[in-house]
Amino acid sequence: MALGCVTIVTIFIFCSMLHSSEATIVGGNSLHVGFYDNTCPQVEKIVADVVDNAIREDRGLAAGLIRLFFHDCFVNGCDASILLDSTPSGEPVEKESPANGKTIRGLEIIDEIKDQIEEQCPETVSCADILAFATRDAVVRSGISNYPVPAGRRDGLSSRSADVLGNIFGPKSSVDEITEGFIRKGLTVEEMVVLTGAHSIGKSHCKFFQERLYNHSSTNTKDPNLDDAHANYLSRKCPARGSLLVEFLGKIGLGGFFVDELGNLVDLDQVTPVILDNAFYINLLHRRSLLQSDQAMAFHPRTSEIVQRMAVDQREWSKKFTMAMNQLGRVDVLTGEQGEIRKNCRVVN
């Protein structure tokens, strides 16, 4: 993947106590599998074909689509508001937030899917459902068994960068902050932990974990919860600014080795970097996580037992992951006559 195309992960955390969470997810219970069987029966095949072709060319797009879906659903619900380039209000939109910006990926895939669907089923399939289907196909393309996705979402009419703050978590967010954020969305602690397993694919820029290597606290240069051997490996991937290596690269004309102020890209999982599996949890138990917020789950009393369970059973985790993804897709959705069906995912009708 070209260094100019970035795939950064945020905090992705979920569980599977479905009965308790379904009751609190606004509008989500009106979604159902097979929603387009009569109006656009070919929709899921169109989506799958486009996603498969895109990921075959660039495996990093799988993580990008999952992240795009999460960032959409956690800011005013799964309404495709993150796809909008502008709105009639003229306010900065969600994709312009620092939490998105140049790090967001997968938009062109959604555009291509929408164009093909509009040719065959005009003004029928929402961009919100397209994003949900595409995310499912990215998950399947990354090693998880296929699973049905309920549909019936409508597209939102607004998108505000200001709404992103407080809804999207950062790499230094505490377990309690993230947990409470998920609970506010009608999701459970276990769903939080299970969905954070999406961090078994994708990459992160050095900027988002470099402090763990060189400036963790006033008493520890390195994060004591980071394995020493792994810290040495990461230090080679992410040299400290001003180090001899950085100076040398500049002298030989490789100053572009760093991708602007964000730093290099590093795989979140060095063993199976493009496969969705429970290696993420094994890495947590061995203190080999990149992100501080992820690593903290291995030791926090609200999450440590769940991490241990997920680490020992790939089948259990993958089953819970698909269930939790569908729970995420029910968060604060628009249905019925709410919102609209956009003709172009980047602008309101």
Helices and strands as residue ranges (DSSP letters): H 18-22, G 28-30, H 43-57, H 60-73, G 81-83, G 94-96, G 101-103, H 107-120, H 127-141, G 161-163, H 175-184, H 189-195, G 196-200, E 203-205, G 206-208, H 211-214, H 228-237, H 244-251, G 255-257, G 260-262, E 265-267, H 279-285, H 292-295, G 296-298, H 304-312, H 314-328
